[in-house]
Amino acid sequence: MEDVSDPPFRYVCKQYGADLMYTEFISSEGLIRDAIKSRKKLDIFDYERPVGIQIFGGDEEAMALSAKIVDATQPDILDINFGCPVKKVVCKGAGAGVLKDIDLMVRLTTAVVKSTNLPVTVKTRLGWDESSINIMEVAERLQDVGIQALAIHGRTRAQMYKGEANWKPIAEVKNNPRIKIPIFGNGDIDTPEKALEYKNRYGIDGIMIGRAAIGNPWIFNEVKHFFKTGEHLPKPTIQNRVEVCKAHLLKSVEWKGEKLGTIEMRSHYANYFRGIPNFKESRTKLVSLMSSAEILNVLDEVAQMPELV
């Protein structure tokens, strides 16, 4: 969720039922070099809690030092990303690239656990590719060096985000009698029905939702309501979508400044208003204006459009 799960996005997700959230992942090398972008990602706010800060890297010393830096910011959790499949991360021997060297993954995790007083969790994938699915070994060995929970995305690195996530190995980890820590499942959860089906079928301790929340922060409350009642909440109206988009915009400007805050919101408008007839003209305005006041005026116009189809 790089360039997505920043504080403004997390704000709207929290308003609509997210129980636990993580920051964008932060480069351990960037943190210890005092890189401005990396340091900025450490920003967390009390209304977000519980919140975890997620780091990545392939060097033990850098991971240990960055863990100490994170420790000082006092999040609720320190999470290690061993799952990102993006080439520029993998090529540095980080993210899902570590899945090719489980011994290194264990050493990196041990370095972090020993360097912080925070609970350490890990997010990873099933393995590097179909011929090297090693998630059971990963789960057992990372538990043994002290992680407090494991989140598993049901794809290999080779799959990236293609195909269907395979949750069967996640369930096998959960049902392993050696595993005592919570196991969370991730991948393809985009409706309340699927969330309940996967929870019941695979027996995991929790579900992580990522891409399905983009432009749709309501999904968290929708899932929780469906779990409790078996019924659907009413779908958000255009007015609801405009209201949340405005809140997201204002938080973005507040956190990043007027120029960057308005520019970085541009990627969100199409997601908030997906399915609205004749939205193209409004979207063109939204992605070209540099003033949040003018953008708010266009959003007021969007609120008068016909309902979603």
C-alpha positions in Angstrom: 0.0 0.0 0.0 2.9 2.3 -0.7 1.7 5.9 -1.5 -1.8 4.8 -0.3 -1.9 4.1 3.4 -0.7 7.4 4.7 -2.2 9.3 7.6 -5.0 10.9 5.6 -6.1 7.5 4.1 -5.8 5.8 7.5 -8.0 8.6 9.0 -10.9 7.8 6.8 -10.4 4.0 7.3 -10.5 4.4 11.0 -13.7 6.5 10.8 -15.3 3.5 9.1 -14.3 0.7 11.3 -10.7 -0.4 10.7 -9.5 -2.1 13.9 -5.8 -2.1 13.3 -3.8 -0.2 10.7 -0.2 -0.1 9.5 1.8 2.7 8.0 3.2 2.6 4.5 6.3 0.4 4.7 9.5 2.4 5.6 13.0 1.6 4.3 15.3 0.8 7.2 18.2 2.2 5.2 16.2 5.4 4.6 15.5 5.7 8.3 19.1 5.4 9.5 20.2 7.9 6.7 17.6 10.3 8.1 15.9 10.5 4.7 13.0 13.0 4.9 10.4 10.8 3.1 11.2 7.8 5.4 11.1 9.9 8.5 7.8 11.5 7.4 6.2 8.0 7.3 6.8 7.6 11.0 4.0 10.1 11.7 1.2 8.5 13.6 -1.7 10.0 15.6 -3.5 8.9 18.7 -6.9 8.6 16.9 -5.3 5.8 14.8 -4.4 3.5 17.7 -3.8 0.7 17.7 -1.4 1.4 14.8 1.7 -0.4 13.6 4.8 1.0 11.9 6.1 -1.3 9.1 9.7 -1.5 8.1 11.6 -3.4 5.4 15.2 -4.1 4.6 17.8 -6.7 4.0 20.6 -5.7 6.3 20.6 -6.9 9.9 22.4 -3.8 11.3 20.1 -1.4 9.5 17.0 -3.3 10.6 18.2 -3.3 14.2 19.0 0.5 14.1 15.7 1.3 12.4 13.8 -0.7 15.0 15.3 1.5 17.8 14.2 4.6 15.8 10.7 3.2 15.5 10.6 2.2 19.2 11.1 5.9 20.1 8.0 6.9 18.2 5.9 4.6 20.4 3.5 2.8 18.0 1.6 -0.1 19.3 3.3 -2.7 17.0 6.5 -2.9 14.9 5.8 -4.9 11.7 8.3 -6.3 9.3 7.4 -6.5 5.6 8.7 -9.7 4.0 6.0 -9.7 1.4 6.3 -6.7 -1.0 6.8 -8.2 -4.5 7.9 -4.9 -6.2 11.1 -5.3 -8.2 12.9 -2.3 -6.8 12.4 -3.7 -3.3 13.1 -7.3 -4.1 16.3 -6.4 -6.0 17.7 -4.9 -2.7 17.2 -8.3 -1.0 14.2 -6.9 1.0 10.4 -7.5 1.0 9.5 -10.8 -0.7 13.1 -11.1 -1.9 14.0 -12.5 1.6 11.7 -15.5 0.9 14.6 -16.9 -1.1 16.8 -17.0 2.1 14.9 -18.1 5.2 18.1 -18.1 7.3 18.5 -14.4 6.4 14.8 -13.8 7.2 15.3 -15.3 10.7 18.4 -13.2 11.3 16.7 -10.0 10.3 13.7 -10.8 12.5 15.9 -11.7 15.4 17.8 -8.4 15.0 14.5 -6.4 15.1 13.0 -8.4 18.1 16.2 -7.8 20.1 16.3 -4.1 19.3 12.8 -3.1 20.4 10.4 -3.3 23.3 7.4 -3.3 21.0 5.5 -6.4 19.9 7.0 -7.5 16.5 4.8 -8.9 13.8 5.6 -10.0 10.2 3.7 -9.8 6.9 4.9 -12.2 4.2 3.8 -14.4 1.3 3.5 -18.2 0.7 7.0 -18.4 -0.8 9.0 -17.2 -3.8 7.2 -19.3 -6.4 5.1 -22.4 -6.6 8.1 -24.6 -6.4 9.3 -23.0 -3.1 6.2 -22.6 -0.9 7.9 -22.5 2.5 5.4 -20.7 4.7 5.2 -23.4 7.3 8.9 -23.3 7.9 8.8 -19.5 8.0 6.0 -19.5 10.5 7.6 -21.9 12.9 11.0 -20.3 12.8 9.8 -16.7 13.1 7.6 -17.7 16.0 10.6 -19.3 17.6 12.6 -16.1 17.5 9.8 -14.0 19.1 7.3 -12.6 16.6 3.8 -12.0 18.2 1.7 -12.5 15.0 2.0 -13.5 11.4 0.0 -12.1 8.4 0.2 -14.2 5.3 -0.8 -13.1 1.8 -2.0 -16.1 -0.1 0.2 -15.6 -3.2 3.8 -16.2 -4.1 6.1 -13.4 -5.1 6.1 -14.7 -8.6 2.3 -14.2 -8.8 2.6 -10.5 -7.8 -1.1 -9.7 -7.5 -2.3 -11.9 -10.3 -4.5 -15.0 -10.2 -6.5 -16.1 -7.1 -5.0 -16.0 -3.6 -4.5 -19.5 -2.1 -5.6 -19.6 1.5 -5.2 -23.3 2.0 -1.5 -23.0 3.1 -2.6 -20.2 5.5 -5.1 -22.6 7.1 -2.4 -25.2 7.3 -0.2 -22.8 9.3 -3.1 -21.9 11.6 -3.9 -25.6 12.2 -0.3 -26.5 12.9 -0.2 -27.5 16.6 3.3 -25.9 16.9 1.9 -22.5 16.0 0.6 -20.5 19.0 0.7 -17.0 17.7 -2.3 -15.4 15.8 -2.4 -16.0 12.1 -4.0 -13.4 9.8 -5.0 -14.0 6.2 -4.7 -11.6 3.3 -5.6 -11.6 -0.3 -8.8 -11.0 -2.4 -11.1 -10.0 0.4 -13.3 -7.4 -1.2 -16.9 -8.2 0.0 -18.4 -9.0 3.4 -19.6 -12.4 2.1 -16.1 -13.4 1.2 -14.7 -12.2 4.5 -17.2 -14.3 6.4 -16.7 -17.3 4.1 -12.9 -17.2 4.4 -13.0 -16.7 8.2 -15.2 -19.8 8.6 -13.5 -21.9 6.0 -9.9 -21.3 7.0 -10.3 -20.5 10.7 -7.8 -17.7 10.8 -7.6 -15.2 13.7 -8.1 -12.1 11.6 -8.4 -10.7 8.1 -6.3 -8.0 6.5 -7.9 -5.8 3.8 -5.8 -3.6 1.6 -6.6 -2.8 -2.0 -10.3 -3.2 -1.5 -10.3 -0.3 0.9 -9.0 2.2 -1.7 -11.9 4.5 -2.4 -14.0 2.3 -0.2 -13.2 2.8 3.5 -16.8 1.7 4.3 -15.7 -2.0 3.7 -14.6 -2.4 7.4 -17.9 -1.5 8.9 -19.7 -3.4 6.2 -17.7 -6.6 7.1 -18.2 -6.2 10.8 -22.0 -5.5 10.4 -22.3 -8.6 8.1 -20.5 -10.7 10.7 -22.9 -9.7 13.4 -26.2 -9.7 11.5 -25.8 -11.5 8.2 -27.2 -8.4 6.6 -25.7 -5.6 4.4 -25.4 -2.0 5.4 -26.9 0.4 2.9 -24.4 1.3 0.2 -22.8 4.7 0.5 -24.6 7.4 -1.5 -22.8 9.9 -3.7 -23.2 12.4 -0.9 -21.5 9.9 1.5 -18.7 9.5 -1.0 -18.3 13.2 -1.4 -18.2 13.7 2.4 -15.5 11.2 2.9 -13.5 12.4 -0.1 -13.6 15.9 1.3 -12.4 14.7 4.7 -9.6 12.7 3.0 -8.6 15.8 0.9 -8.5 18.2 4.0 -6.4 15.7 6.0 -4.1 15.4 3.0 -3.6 19.1 2.8 -3.2 19.4 6.5 -0.5 16.8 6.6 1.4 17.5 3.3 0.6 21.1 2.6 -1.6 22.6 -0.1 0.4 21.8 -3.2 1.5 18.2 -2.4 -1.8 17.4 -0.6 -3.9 18.3 -3.6 -1.6 16.6 -6.1 -1.4 13.3 -4.1 -5.2 13.1 -3.8 -5.5 12.9 -7.6 -5.1 9.1 -7.6 -8.1 8.7 -5.3 -10.9 10.4 -7.1 -11.6 7.7 -9.7 -11.8 5.2 -6.9 -14.2 7.2 -4.7 -16.6 7.8 -7.6 -16.3 4.6 -9.6 -19.5 3.9 -11.4 -20.9 7.4 -11.5 -22.3 8.2 -15.0 -20.6 11.1 -16.8 -17.9 11.6 -14.1 -15.1 12.1 -16.6 -15.5 15.9 -16.9 -15.6 16.3 -13.1 -12.5 14.0 -12.7 -10.6 16.1 -15.3 -11.3 19.2 -13.1 -10.4 17.4 -9.9 -7.0 16.2 -11.2 -6.0 19.6 -12.7 -7.0 22.1 -10.0 -4.3 23.1 -7.4 -6.5 24.8 -4.9 -8.3 22.7 -2.3 -11.1 25.3 -2.1 -11.7 24.9 -5.8 -11.6 21.1 -5.5 -14.2 21.3 -2.7 -16.5 23.3 -5.0 -16.2 20.6 -7.7 -16.9 17.9 -5.1 -20.1 19.9 -4.2 -21.1 19.6 -7.8 -20.4 15.9 -7.8 -22.7 15.5 -4.9 -25.6 16.6 -7.1 -25.0 13.9 -9.7 -27.2 10.8 -10.2 -26.6 7.9 -7.9 -24.1 5.1 -8.6 -25.1 2.5 -11.1 
